[in-house]
């Protein structure tokens, strides 16, 4: 069976997010440019964390992980969020972005 590509809309915070906390900036995004599913948090304090291991990270990354919306992230696991015709995230009100997933 071959995978079929599907364009879905999800919160832009799944692709890139910045959060200021405790005098540091935490960024969330691809660890390798263009690698959509290899994402991590990086903090200006020097710490970094791949998704799923935030609890082992600095307090700044933990705060950013709690604050990041991430609506629609489950789309990468085969349950695309149906946001057809929407222009803002229904959870945080931020922008939506289009991503192609394989189903």
N, C-alpha and C positions, 0 to 999 in steps of 0.2 A: 504494500500500500504506500502510495506517495503522499507526502504532505501537501496540503493545499494552502497557499498564502491567503491571509485575511488581514485587511487593514482595520484596525480598531483605534478608537480614541481613548486616551487615558490622561490622567493628570501629568502635566509637564514635569512635576517633581520626581517622576520616575526616571527621567533622563538626566536632569541636572537640578541641583538644589544647593543653596548656600544658606548658612545659619550662623549668626553672630551670637556667641555666648561666652561669658567669663573672660572677655578680652581676646578671644580667639575666633577664627573663622573656620567653620567646618563645611567642606564641600562634599556633595554626593554626586557620583556620576561614573561613567565608564573608567575602569582602571587602565584600559588600553583604548586610545581613541578609535572609535568605530566599532568597538566590541560591546554591543548592547547588553549582553547577559553576563558580563564580567564587571560588576559594579562594586564600588566600595565607598566608604566614607574616608576622608582625609582631613586631619586637623592641623592647624598651624602650630600646635604644641609638639608636633612630630609623630603623633599616633596615627594609625590607619586601621581600618576594619572592613573585612568583606561582609556583605549582607548575610545576616544570620548569626554573626558573632559580635553584635554591638555590645552585649552585656559584659564582654571581656575587655572593653575599650575604655578610653579616658571619659571623664564625666561630660566633656564637651560633645563627643560623638553620641553618647547616650542621650543627651538633651536634644541633639539634632534629630536623632532617630525617632524620638517621641514626637517632635514637632512636625516632621515631614509628613505631608498628606499621604502620598502613595496610592491614591484611589485608582483602582483598575489594575493594580500590579498582578492580581490573580489571573489576568489575561495571558500571562506567559505560561500558565499551567493549564490552558485549554478552556477557560471560562471567560471569553472576552466581554468586557463591559459594553453594553449597548447604549452609546451616547450620541447616536445619529441625530444631526441637526442641532446639537448643543454647541455653545462656544465657550463655556466656562465649566470648570469642575463642579459637580453637584455637592461635593464634600467641603472644599475649601474656597471655592469661587475663583481660583487661579486659572491660568490658561490650560487648555487641553493640547495634546500633541498626537499626531498620527504615528502609529507604529505598526509594522507588518509582522504578524506572527504566523507560524505554521500550525495548522490543525489537521 
